[in-house]
């Protein structure tokens, strides 16, 4: 019987980036979880200063910022 490998432990969860196909809402929740912030404290904004829609993808948000 092969020996079991130890479970991987990633002490720095923030080193992983958001997926480009993730929604803005899930990105906001992930940022709150990683940095242990209260729910609703993170808002991602468009270059114009308006809050991004929650169903917008991270890829589309980054495209807006790179214009």
N, CA, C, O and CB atoms as a CASP TS submission, in Angstrom:
PFRMAT TS
TARGET T0000
AUTHOR 0000-0000-0000
METHOD Language model
MODEL 1
PARENT N/A
ATOM      1  N   UNK     1       0.844  -1.185   0.000  1.00  0.00           N
ATOM      2  CA  UNK     1       0.000   0.000   0.000  1.00  0.00           C
ATOM      3  C   UNK     1       0.895   1.256   0.000  1.00  0.00           C
ATOM      4  O   UNK     1       1.787   1.375   0.839  1.00  0.00           O
ATOM      5  CB  UNK     1      -0.963  -0.006   1.235  1.00  0.00           C
ATOM      6  N   UNK     2       0.656   2.201  -0.948  1.00  0.00           N
ATOM      7  CA  UNK     2       1.498   3.398  -1.006  1.00  0.00           C
ATOM      8  C   UNK     2       1.270   4.305   0.201  1.00  0.00           C
ATOM      9  O   UNK     2       0.179   4.360   0.769  1.00  0.00           O
ATOM     10  CB  UNK     2       1.227   4.173  -2.297  1.00  0.00           C
ATOM     11  N   UNK     3       2.324   5.005   0.569  1.00  0.00           N
ATOM     12  CA  UNK     3       2.225   5.934   1.697  1.00  0.00           C
ATOM     13  C   UNK     3       1.363   7.132   1.313  1.00  0.00           C
ATOM     14  O   UNK     3       1.366   7.582   0.168  1.00  0.00           O
ATOM     15  CB  UNK     3       3.629   6.404   2.149  1.00  0.00           C
ATOM     16  N   UNK     4       0.632   7.632   2.294  1.00  0.00           N
ATOM     17  CA  UNK     4      -0.216   8.811   2.047  1.00  0.00           C
ATOM     18  C   UNK     4       0.641  10.068   1.986  1.00  0.00           C
ATOM     19  O   UNK     4       1.590  10.236   2.751  1.00  0.00           O
ATOM     20  CB  UNK     4      -1.300   8.955   3.149  1.00  0.00           C
ATOM     21  N   UNK     5       0.285  10.929   1.071  1.00  0.00           N
ATOM     22  CA  UNK     5       0.964  12.216   0.981  1.00  0.00           C
ATOM     23  C   UNK     5       0.288  13.172   1.960  1.00  0.00           C
ATOM     24  O   UNK     5      -0.931  13.119   2.124  1.00  0.00           O
ATOM     25  CB  UNK     5       0.929  12.782  -0.484  1.00  0.00           C
ATOM     26  N   UNK     6       1.048  14.035   2.609  1.00  0.00           N
ATOM     27  CA  UNK     6       0.424  14.998   3.521  1.00  0.00           C
ATOM     28  C   UNK     6      -0.403  16.020   2.736  1.00  0.00           C
ATOM     29  O   UNK     6      -0.072  16.371   1.604  1.00  0.00           O
ATOM     30  CB  UNK     6       1.501  15.717   4.371  1.00  0.00           C
ATOM     31  N   UNK     7      -1.462  16.479   3.352  1.00  0.00           N
ATOM     32  CA  UNK     7      -2.317  17.484   2.712  1.00  0.00           C
ATOM     33  C   UNK     7      -1.529  18.779   2.532  1.00  0.00           C
ATOM     34  O   UNK     7      -0.737  19.162   3.393  1.00  0.00           O
ATOM     35  CB  UNK     7      -3.607  17.738   3.551  1.00  0.00           C
ATOM     36  N   UNK     8      -1.756  19.436   1.418  1.00  0.00           N
ATOM     37  CA  UNK     8      -1.057  20.694   1.173  1.00  0.00           C
ATOM     38  C   UNK     8      -1.666  21.797   2.030  1.00  0.00           C
ATOM     39  O   UNK     8      -2.883  21.883   2.191  1.00  0.00           O
ATOM     40  CB  UNK     8      -1.118  21.074  -0.325  1.00  0.00           C
ATOM     41  N   UNK     9      -0.827  22.604   2.552  1.00  0.00           N
ATOM     42  CA  UNK     9      -1.264  23.735   3.348  1.00  0.00           C
ATOM     43  C   UNK     9      -0.711  25.003   2.703  1.00  0.00           C
ATOM     44  O   UNK     9       0.497  25.125   2.498  1.00  0.00           O
ATOM     45  CB  UNK     9      -0.798  23.600   4.838  1.00  0.00           C
ATOM     46  N   UNK    10      -1.583  25.929   2.388  1.00  0.00           N
ATOM     47  CA  UNK    10      -1.178  27.194   1.781  1.00  0.00           C
ATOM     48  C   UNK    10      -1.418  28.316   2.789  1.00  0.00           C
ATOM     49  O   UNK    10      -2.536  28.820   2.893  1.00  0.00           O
ATOM     50  CB  UNK    10      -1.958  27.460   0.448  1.00  0.00           C
ATOM     51  N   UNK    11      -0.397  28.707   3.523  1.00  0.00           N
ATOM     52  CA  UNK    11      -0.595  29.730   4.546  1.00  0.00           C
ATOM     53  C   UNK    11      -0.952  31.102   3.970  1.00  0.00           C
ATOM     54  O   UNK    11      -1.596  31.900   4.651  1.00  0.00           O
ATOM     55  CB  UNK    11       0.646  29.848   5.384  1.00  0.00           C
ATOM     56  N   UNK    12      -0.548  31.390   2.739  1.00  0.00           N
ATOM     57  CA  UNK    12      -0.829  32.694   2.140  1.00  0.00           C
ATOM     58  C   UNK    12      -1.893  32.511   1.062  1.00  0.00           C
ATOM     59  O   UNK    12      -1.573  32.406  -0.122  1.00  0.00           O
ATOM     60  CB  UNK    12       0.470  33.339   1.543  1.00  0.00           C
ATOM     61  N   UNK    13      -3.155  32.474   1.474  1.00  0.00           N
ATOM     62  CA  UNK    13      -4.251  32.252   0.531  1.00  0.00           C
ATOM     63  C   UNK    13      -4.342  33.373  -0.496  1.00  0.00           C
ATOM     64  O   UNK    13      -4.853  33.152  -1.594  1.00  0.00           O
ATOM     65  CB  UNK    13      -5.572  32.126   1.278  1.00  0.00           C
ATOM     66  N   UNK    14      -3.865  34.556  -0.172  1.00  0.00           N
ATOM     67  CA  UNK    14      -3.994  35.685  -1.090  1.00  0.00           C
ATOM     68  C   UNK    14      -3.008  35.613  -2.247  1.00  0.00           C
ATOM     69  O   UNK    14      -3.052  36.464  -3.136  1.00  0.00           O
ATOM     70  CB  UNK    14      -3.801  36.981  -0.342  1.00  0.00           C
ATOM     71  N   UNK    15      -2.117  34.620  -2.262  1.00  0.00           N
ATOM     72  CA  UNK    15      -1.167  34.532  -3.369  1.00  0.00           C
ATOM     73  C   UNK    15      -1.818  34.017  -4.644  1.00  0.00           C
ATOM     74  O   UNK    15      -1.217  34.118  -5.714  1.00  0.00           O
ATOM     75  CB  UNK    15      -0.009  33.634  -2.989  1.00  0.00           C
ATOM     76  N   UNK    16      -3.011  33.476  -4.569  1.00  0.00           N
ATOM     77  CA  UNK    16      -3.714  32.976  -5.733  1.00  0.00           C
ATOM     78  C   UNK    16      -4.621  34.068  -6.289  1.00  0.00           C
ATOM     79  O   UNK    16      -5.359  34.704  -5.536  1.00  0.00           O
ATOM     80  CB  UNK    16      -4.526  31.713  -5.383  1.00  0.00           C
ATOM     81  N   UNK    17      -4.571  34.289  -7.599  1.00  0.00           N
ATOM     82  CA  UNK    17      -5.387  35.310  -8.230  1.00  0.00           C
ATOM     83  C   UNK    17      -6.809  34.841  -8.471  1.00  0.00           C
ATOM     84  O   UNK    17      -7.101  33.647  -8.400  1.00  0.00           O
ATOM     85  CB  UNK    17      -4.766  35.735  -9.526  1.00  0.00           C
ATOM     86  N   UNK    18      -7.685  35.780  -8.753  1.00  0.00           N
ATOM     87  CA  UNK    18      -9.063  35.445  -9.102  1.00  0.00           C
ATOM     88  C   UNK    18      -9.106  34.906 -10.527  1.00  0.00           C
ATOM     89  O   UNK    18      -8.325  35.322 -11.382  1.00  0.00           O
ATOM     90  CB  UNK    18      -9.991  36.681  -8.953  1.00  0.00           C
ATOM     91  N   UNK    19     -10.007  33.994 -10.769  1.00  0.00           N
ATOM     92  CA  UNK    19     -10.190  33.485 -12.136  1.00  0.00           C
ATOM     93  C   UNK    19     -10.833  34.571 -12.982  1.00  0.00           C
ATOM     94  O   UNK    19     -11.653  35.345 -12.488  1.00  0.00           O
ATOM     95  CB  UNK    19     -11.062  32.186 -12.148  1.00  0.00           C
ATOM     96  N   UNK    20     -10.470  34.631 -14.237  1.00  0.00           N
ATOM     97  CA  UNK    20     -11.016  35.675 -15.107  1.00  0.00           C
ATOM     98  C   UNK    20     -12.493  35.456 -15.414  1.00  0.00           C
ATOM     99  O   UNK    20     -13.198  36.406 -15.755  1.00  0.00           O
ATOM    100  CB  UNK    20     -10.230  35.736 -16.405  1.00  0.00           C
ATOM    101  N   UNK    21     -12.977  34.211 -15.298  1.00  0.00           N
ATOM    102  CA  UNK    21     -14.393  33.962 -15.566  1.00  0.00           C
ATOM    103  C   UNK    21     -15.252  34.052 -14.306  1.00  0.00           C
ATOM    104  O   UNK    21     -16.451  33.781 -14.360  1.00  0.00           O
ATOM    105  CB  UNK    21     -14.565  32.598 -16.201  1.00  0.00           C
ATOM    106  N   UNK    22     -14.659  34.427 -13.180  1.00  0.00           N
ATOM    107  CA  UNK    22     -15.417  34.599 -11.945  1.00  0.00           C
ATOM    108  C   UNK    22     -16.220  35.893 -12.017  1.00  0.00           C
ATOM    109  O   UNK    22     -15.872  36.806 -12.765  1.00  0.00           O
ATOM    110  CB  UNK    22     -14.475  34.607 -10.715  1.00  0.00           C
ATOM    111  N   UNK    23     -17.283  35.966 -11.246  1.00  0.00           N
ATOM    112  CA  UNK    23     -18.086  37.182 -11.210  1.00  0.00           C
ATOM    113  C   UNK    23     -17.484  38.175 -10.217  1.00  0.00           C
ATOM    114  O   UNK    23     -16.709  37.802  -9.336  1.00  0.00           O
ATOM    115  CB  UNK    23     -19.551  36.859 -10.836  1.00  0.00           C
ATOM    116  N   UNK    24     -17.850  39.425 -10.372  1.00  0.00           N
ATOM    117  CA  UNK    24     -17.391  40.467  -9.456  1.00  0.00           C
ATOM    118  C   UNK    24     -17.862  40.150  -8.042  1.00  0.00           C
ATOM    119  O   UNK    24     -17.121  40.356  -7.080  1.00  0.00           O
ATOM    120  CB  UNK    24     -17.904  41.860  -9.901  1.00  0.00           C
ATOM    121  N   UNK    25     -19.076  39.657  -7.911  1.00  0.00           N
ATOM    122  CA  UNK    25     -19.619  39.326  -6.589  1.00  0.00           C
ATOM    123  C   UNK    25     -18.781  38.260  -5.888  1.00  0.00           C
ATOM    124  O   UNK    25     -18.471  38.400  -4.705  1.00  0.00           O
ATOM    125  CB  UNK    25     -21.066  38.847  -6.716  1.00  0.00           C
ATOM    126  N   UNK    26     -18.413  37.200  -6.601  1.00  0.00           N
ATOM    127  CA  UNK    26     -17.603  36.155  -5.982  1.00  0.00           C
ATOM    128  C   UNK    26     -16.203  36.680  -5.666  1.00  0.00           C
ATOM    129  O   UNK    26     -15.599  36.271  -4.675  1.00  0.00           O
ATOM    130  CB  UNK    26     -17.519  34.920  -6.903  1.00  0.00           C
ATOM    131  N   UNK    27     -15.688  37.576  -6.496  1.00  0.00           N
ATOM    132  CA  UNK    27     -14.395  38.191  -6.225  1.00  0.00           C
ATOM    133  C   UNK    27     -14.413  39.029  -4.964  1.00  0.00           C
ATOM    134  O   UNK    27     -13.475  38.981  -4.168  1.00  0.00           O
ATOM    135  CB  UNK    27     -13.970  39.039  -7.390  1.00  0.00           C
ATOM    136  N   UNK    28     -15.465  39.792  -4.778  1.00  0.00           N
ATOM    137  CA  UNK    28     -15.612  40.606  -3.573  1.00  0.00           C
ATOM    138  C   UNK    28     -15.678  39.715  -2.338  1.00  0.00           C
ATOM    139  O   UNK    28     -15.034  40.003  -1.329  1.00  0.00           O
ATOM    140  CB  UNK    28     -16.870  41.490  -3.665  1.00  0.00           C
ATOM    141  N   UNK    29     -16.460  38.629  -2.413  1.00  0.00           N
ATOM    142  CA  UNK    29     -16.582  37.703  -1.279  1.00  0.00           C
ATOM    143  C   UNK    29     -15.245  37.038  -0.972  1.00  0.00           C
ATOM    144  O   UNK    29     -14.900  36.853   0.195  1.00  0.00           O
ATOM    145  CB  UNK    29     -17.648  36.632  -1.568  1.00  0.00           C
ATOM    146  N   UNK    30     -14.493  36.679  -2.003  1.00  0.00           N
ATOM    147  CA  UNK    30     -13.197  36.033  -1.806  1.00  0.00           C
ATOM    148  C   UNK    30     -12.212  36.985  -1.143  1.00  0.00           C
ATOM    149  O   UNK    30     -11.465  36.574  -0.256  1.00  0.00           O
ATOM    150  CB  UNK    30     -12.634  35.540  -3.142  1.00  0.00           C
ATOM    151  N   UNK    31     -12.197  38.242  -1.553  1.00  0.00           N
ATOM    152  CA  UNK    31     -11.321  39.248  -0.936  1.00  0.00           C
ATOM    153  C   UNK    31     -11.683  39.414   0.536  1.00  0.00           C
ATOM    154  O   UNK    31     -10.799  39.480   1.389  1.00  0.00           O
ATOM    155  CB  UNK    31     -11.431  40.611  -1.679  1.00  0.00           C
ATOM    156  N   UNK    32     -12.982  39.482   0.837  1.00  0.00           N
ATOM    157  CA  UNK    32     -13.433  39.600   2.235  1.00  0.00           C
ATOM    158  C   UNK    32     -12.995  38.389   3.052  1.00  0.00           C
ATOM    159  O   UNK    32     -12.578  38.530   4.201  1.00  0.00           O
ATOM    160  CB  UNK    32     -14.970  39.751   2.299  1.00  0.00           C
ATOM    161  N   UNK    33     -13.090  37.191   2.456  1.00  0.00           N
ATOM    162  CA  UNK    33     -12.735  35.967   3.179  1.00  0.00           C
ATOM    163  C   UNK    33     -11.228  35.909   3.458  1.00  0.00           C
ATOM    164  O   UNK    33     -10.813  35.602   4.576  1.00  0.00           O
ATOM    165  CB  UNK    33     -13.174  34.726   2.376  1.00  0.00           C
ATOM    166  N   UNK    34     -10.419  36.202   2.446  1.00  0.00           N
ATOM    167  CA  UNK    34      -8.965  36.102   2.589  1.00  0.00           C
ATOM    168  C   UNK    34      -8.443  37.112   3.608  1.00  0.00           C
ATOM    169  O   UNK    34      -7.592  36.775   4.431  1.00  0.00           O
ATOM    170  CB  UNK    34      -8.277  36.318   1.232  1.00  0.00           C
ATOM    171  N   UNK    35      -8.936  38.326   3.563  1.00  0.00           N
ATOM    172  CA  UNK    35      -8.448  39.362   4.461  1.00  0.00           C
ATOM    173  C   UNK    35      -9.274  39.502   5.734  1.00  0.00           C
ATOM    174  O   UNK    35      -9.047  40.414   6.529  1.00  0.00           O
ATOM    175  CB  UNK    35      -8.420  40.670   3.745  1.00  0.00           C
ATOM    176  N   UNK    36     -10.251  38.582   5.932  1.00  0.00           N
ATOM    177  CA  UNK    36     -11.088  38.541   7.139  1.00  0.00           C
ATOM    178  C   UNK    36     -11.789  39.873   7.384  1.00  0.00           C
ATOM    179  O   UNK    36     -11.754  40.415   8.489  1.00  0.00           O
ATOM    180  CB  UNK    36     -10.242  38.170   8.359  1.00  0.00           C
ATOM    181  N   UNK    37     -12.429  40.392   6.332  1.00  0.00           N
ATOM    182  CA  UNK    37     -13.169  41.643   6.414  1.00  0.00           C
ATOM    183  C   UNK    37     -14.649  41.336   6.590  1.00  0.00           C
ATOM    184  O   UNK    37     -15.096  40.248   6.224  1.00  0.00           O
ATOM    185  CB  UNK    37     -12.933  42.515   5.153  1.00  0.00           C
ATOM    186  N   UNK    38     -15.421  42.272   7.144  1.00  0.00           N
ATOM    187  CA  UNK    38     -16.856  42.041   7.287  1.00  0.00           C
ATOM    188  C   UNK    38     -17.552  41.992   5.926  1.00  0.00           C
ATOM    189  O   UNK    38     -17.112  42.622   4.964  1.00  0.00           O
ATOM    190  CB  UNK    38     -17.481  43.131   8.157  1.00  0.00           C
ATOM    191  N   UNK    39     -18.633  41.241   5.868  1.00  0.00           N
ATOM    192  CA  UNK    39     -19.401  41.101   4.623  1.00  0.00           C
ATOM    193  C   UNK    39     -19.896  42.468   4.152  1.00  0.00           C
ATOM    194  O   UNK    39     -20.390  43.267   4.947  1.00  0.00           O
ATOM    195  CB  UNK    39     -20.599  40.134   4.823  1.00  0.00           C
ATOM    196  N   UNK    40     -19.759  42.723   2.870  1.00  0.00           N
ATOM    197  CA  UNK    40     -20.212  43.981   2.289  1.00  0.00           C
ATOM    198  C   UNK    40     -19.205  45.113   2.367  1.00  0.00           C
ATOM    199  O   UNK    40     -19.512  46.233   1.959  1.00  0.00           O
ATOM    200  CB  UNK    40     -21.454  44.404   2.955  1.00  0.00           C
ATOM    201  N   UNK    41     -18.018  44.855   2.877  1.00  0.00           N
ATOM    202  CA  UNK    41     -17.039  45.930   3.035  1.00  0.00           C
ATOM    203  C   UNK    41     -16.173  46.153   1.799  1.00  0.00           C
ATOM    204  O   UNK    41     -15.455  47.149   1.725  1.00  0.00           O
ATOM    205  CB  UNK    41     -16.157  45.636   4.210  1.00  0.00           C
ATOM    206  N   UNK    42     -16.230  45.238   0.825  1.00  0.00           N
ATOM    207  CA  UNK    42     -15.412  45.359  -0.386  1.00  0.00           C
ATOM    208  C   UNK    42     -16.311  45.668  -1.570  1.00  0.00           C
ATOM    209  O   UNK    42     -17.318  44.991  -1.780  1.00  0.00           O
ATOM    210  CB  UNK    42     -14.596  44.061  -0.645  1.00  0.00           C
ATOM    211  N   UNK    43     -15.953  46.692  -2.352  1.00  0.00           N
ATOM    212  CA  UNK    43     -16.670  47.033  -3.585  1.00  0.00           C
ATOM    213  C   UNK    43     -15.642  47.223  -4.684  1.00  0.00           C
ATOM    214  O   UNK    43     -14.682  47.977  -4.526  1.00  0.00           O
ATOM    215  CB  UNK    43     -17.551  48.323  -3.408  1.00  0.00           C
ATOM    216  N   UNK    44     -15.847  46.533  -5.801  1.00  0.00           N
ATOM    217  CA  UNK    44     -14.978  46.731  -6.963  1.00  0.00           C
ATOM    218  C   UNK    44     -15.631  47.781  -7.856  1.00  0.00           C
ATOM    219  O   UNK    44     -16.833  47.721  -8.117  1.00  0.00           O
ATOM    220  CB  UNK    44     -14.738  45.382  -7.747  1.00  0.00           C
ATOM    221  N   UNK    45     -14.839  48.736  -8.320  1.00  0.00           N
ATOM    222  CA  UNK    45     -15.358  49.877  -9.068  1.00  0.00           C
ATOM    223  C   UNK    45     -14.820  49.913 -10.485  1.00  0.00           C
ATOM    224  O   UNK    45     -13.758  49.369 -10.785  1.00  0.00           O
ATOM    225  CB  UNK    45     -15.016  51.169  -8.358  1.00  0.00           C
ATOM    226  N   UNK    46     -15.579  50.568 -11.344  1.00  0.00           N
ATOM    227  CA  UNK    46     -15.180  50.834 -12.720  1.00  0.00           C
ATOM    228  C   UNK    46     -14.280  52.063 -12.727  1.00  0.00           C
ATOM    229  O   UNK    46     -14.259  52.802 -11.742  1.00  0.00           O
ATOM    230  CB  UNK    46     -16.423  51.041 -13.644  1.00  0.00           C
ATOM    231  N   UNK    47     -13.540  52.307 -13.797  1.00  0.00           N
ATOM    232  CA  UNK    47     -12.683  53.494 -13.871  1.00  0.00           C
ATOM    233  C   UNK    47     -13.459  54.803 -13.684  1.00  0.00           C
ATOM    234  O   UNK    47     -12.891  55.806 -13.251  1.00  0.00           O
ATOM    235  CB  UNK    47     -11.964  53.520 -15.205  1.00  0.00           C
ATOM    236  N   UNK    48     -14.741  54.791 -14.006  1.00  0.00           N
ATOM    237  CA  UNK    48     -15.554  55.998 -13.850  1.00  0.00           C
ATOM    238  C   UNK    48     -15.904  56.282 -12.396  1.00  0.00           C
ATOM    239  O   UNK    48     -16.402  57.363 -12.083  1.00  0.00           O
ATOM    240  CB  UNK    48     -16.823  55.875 -14.659  1.00  0.00           C
ATOM    241  N   UNK    49     -15.649  55.321 -11.496  1.00  0.00           N
ATOM    242  CA  UNK    49     -15.969  55.503 -10.083  1.00  0.00           C
ATOM    243  C   UNK    49     -17.241  54.796  -9.654  1.00  0.00           C
ATOM    244  O   UNK    49     -17.501  54.642  -8.461  1.00  0.00           O
ATOM    245  CB  UNK    49     -16.090  56.957  -9.778  1.00  0.00           C
ATOM    246  N   UNK    50     -18.039  54.363 -10.632  1.00  0.00           N
ATOM    247  CA  UNK    50     -19.271  53.631 -10.303  1.00  0.00           C
ATOM    248  C   UNK    50     -18.922  52.224  -9.857  1.00  0.00           C
ATOM    249  O   UNK    50     -17.923  51.651 -10.291  1.00  0.00           O
ATOM    250  CB  UNK    50     -20.239  53.589 -11.517  1.00  0.00           C
ATOM    251  N   UNK    51     -19.760  51.669  -8.981  1.00  0.00           N
ATOM    252  CA  UNK    51     -19.562  50.285  -8.544  1.00  0.00           C
ATOM    253  C   UNK    51     -19.867  49.347  -9.708  1.00  0.00           C
ATOM    254  O   UNK    51     -20.810  49.576 -10.465  1.00  0.00           O
ATOM    255  CB  UNK    51     -20.463  49.949  -7.313  1.00  0.00           C
ATOM    256  N   UNK    52     -19.071  48.295  -9.848  1.00  0.00           N
ATOM    257  CA  UNK    52     -19.276  47.321 -10.924  1.00  0.00           C
ATOM    258  C   UNK    52     -20.474  46.439 -10.592  1.00  0.00           C
ATOM    259  O   UNK    52     -20.718  46.126  -9.426  1.00  0.00           O
ATOM    260  CB  UNK    52     -18.002  46.453 -11.140  1.00  0.00           C
ATOM    261  N   UNK    53     -21.221  46.041 -11.620  1.00  0.00           N
ATOM    262  CA  UNK    53     -22.353  45.128 -11.422  1.00  0.00           C
ATOM    263  C   UNK    53     -21.847  43.799 -10.877  1.00  0.00           C
ATOM    264  O   UNK    53     -20.748  43.357 -11.215  1.00  0.00           O
ATOM    265  CB  UNK    53     -23.133  44.911 -12.751  1.00  0.00           C
ATOM    266  N   UNK    54     -22.646  43.172 -10.041  1.00  0.00           N
ATOM    267  CA  UNK    54     -22.219  41.936  -9.399  1.00  0.00           C
ATOM    268  C   UNK    54     -22.125  40.767 -10.376  1.00  0.00           C
ATOM    269  O   UNK    54     -21.393  39.812 -10.115  1.00  0.00           O
ATOM    270  CB  UNK    54     -23.168  41.588  -8.282  1.00  0.00           C
ATOM    271  N   UNK    55     -22.854  40.820 -11.501  1.00  0.00           N
ATOM    272  CA  UNK    55     -22.805  39.710 -12.458  1.00  0.00           C
ATOM    273  C   UNK    55     -21.753  39.915 -13.553  1.00  0.00           C
ATOM    274  O   UNK    55     -21.634  39.085 -14.455  1.00  0.00           O
ATOM    275  CB  UNK    55     -24.169  39.523 -13.095  1.00  0.00           C
ATOM    276  N   UNK    56     -21.007  40.988 -13.486  1.00  0.00           N
ATOM    277  CA  UNK    56     -19.948  41.249 -14.465  1.00  0.00           C
ATOM    278  C   UNK    56     -18.765  40.323 -14.175  1.00  0.00           C
ATOM    279  O   UNK    56     -18.482  40.021 -13.016  1.00  0.00           O
ATOM    280  CB  UNK    56     -19.503  42.752 -14.426  1.00  0.00           C
ATOM    281  N   UNK    57     -18.082  39.879 -15.215  1.00  0.00           N
ATOM    282  CA  UNK    57     -16.937  38.994 -15.016  1.00  0.00           C
ATOM    283  C   UNK    57     -15.690  39.817 -14.665  1.00  0.00           C
ATOM    284  O   UNK    57     -15.594  40.999 -14.994  1.00  0.00           O
ATOM    285  CB  UNK    57     -16.684  38.136 -16.284  1.00  0.00           C
ATOM    286  N   UNK    58     -14.760  39.175 -14.005  1.00  0.00           N
ATOM    287  CA  UNK    58     -13.495  39.825 -13.650  1.00  0.00           C
ATOM    288  C   UNK    58     -12.741  40.204 -14.925  1.00  0.00           C
ATOM    289  O   UNK    58     -12.097  41.252 -14.982  1.00  0.00           O
ATOM    290  CB  UNK    58     -12.622  38.893 -12.753  1.00  0.00           C
ATOM    291  N   UNK    59     -12.822  39.349 -15.946  1.00  0.00           N
ATOM    292  CA  UNK    59     -12.162  39.628 -17.229  1.00  0.00           C
ATOM    293  C   UNK    59     -12.686  40.932 -17.833  1.00  0.00           C
ATOM    294  O   UNK    59     -11.900  41.754 -18.303  1.00  0.00           O
ATOM    295  CB  UNK    59     -12.380  38.457 -18.217  1.00  0.00           C
ATOM    296  N   UNK    60     -14.001  41.126 -17.824  1.00  0.00           N
ATOM    297  CA  UNK    60     -14.591  42.348 -18.378  1.00  0.00           C
ATOM    298  C   UNK    60     -14.203  43.564 -17.527  1.00  0.00           C
ATOM    299  O   UNK    60     -13.977  44.649 -18.062  1.00  0.00           O
ATOM    300  CB  UNK    60     -16.134  42.218 -18.458  1.00  0.00           C
ATOM    301  N   UNK    61     -14.127  43.383 -16.216  1.00  0.00           N
ATOM    302  CA  UNK    61     -13.733  44.484 -15.326  1.00  0.00           C
ATOM    303  C   UNK    61     -12.288  44.899 -15.624  1.00  0.00           C
ATOM    304  O   UNK    61     -11.984  46.090 -15.686  1.00  0.00           O
ATOM    305  CB  UNK    61     -13.884  44.066 -13.829  1.00  0.00           C
ATOM    306  N   UNK    62     -11.406  43.924 -15.805  1.00  0.00           N
ATOM    307  CA  UNK    62     -10.007  44.244 -16.120  1.00  0.00           C
ATOM    308  C   UNK    62      -9.879  44.899 -17.494  1.00  0.00           C
ATOM    309  O   UNK    62      -9.043  45.783 -17.684  1.00  0.00           O
ATOM    310  CB  UNK    62      -9.145  42.973 -16.065  1.00  0.00           C
ATOM    311  N   UNK    63     -10.697  44.473 -18.448  1.00  0.00           N
ATOM    312  CA  UNK    63     -10.692  45.112 -19.781  1.00  0.00           C
ATOM    313  C   UNK    63     -11.074  46.570 -19.661  1.00  0.00           C
ATOM    314  O   UNK    63     -10.471  47.422 -20.314  1.00  0.00           O
ATOM    315  CB  UNK    63     -11.659  44.390 -20.751  1.00  0.00           C
ATOM    316  N   UNK    64     -12.086  46.881 -18.821  1.00  0.00           N
ATOM    317  CA  UNK    64     -12.484  48.276 -18.620  1.00  0.00           C
ATOM    318  C   UNK    64     -11.343  49.101 -18.057  1.00  0.00           C
ATOM    319  O   UNK    64     -11.148  50.249 -18.457  1.00  0.00           O
ATOM    320  CB  UNK    64     -13.689  48.357 -17.690  1.00  0.00           C
ATOM    321  N   UNK    65     -10.589  48.527 -17.133  1.00  0.00           N
ATOM    322  CA  UNK    65      -9.494  49.251 -16.513  1.00  0.00           C
ATOM    323  C   UNK    65      -8.300  49.419 -17.445  1.00  0.00           C
ATOM    324  O   UNK    65      -7.525  50.360 -17.276  1.00  0.00           O
ATOM    325  CB  UNK    65      -9.063  48.545 -15.260  1.00  0.00           C
ATOM    326  N   UNK    66      -8.135  48.545 -18.409  1.00  0.00           N
ATOM    327  CA  UNK    66      -6.994  48.619 -19.334  1.00  0.00           C
ATOM    328  C   UNK    66      -7.250  49.486 -20.548  1.00  0.00           C
ATOM    329  O   UNK    66      -6.372  49.584 -21.406  1.00  0.00           O
ATOM    330  CB  UNK    66      -6.622  47.248 -19.790  1.00  0.00           C
ATOM    331  N   UNK    67      -8.373  50.102 -20.662  1.00  0.00           N
ATOM    332  CA  UNK    67      -8.683  50.964 -21.817  1.00  0.00           C
ATOM    333  C   UNK    67      -7.874  52.215 -21.795  1.00  0.00           C
ATOM    334  O   UNK    67      -8.007  53.051 -22.688  1.00  0.00           O
ATOM    335  CB  UNK    67     -10.149  51.318 -21.851  1.00  0.00           C
TER
END
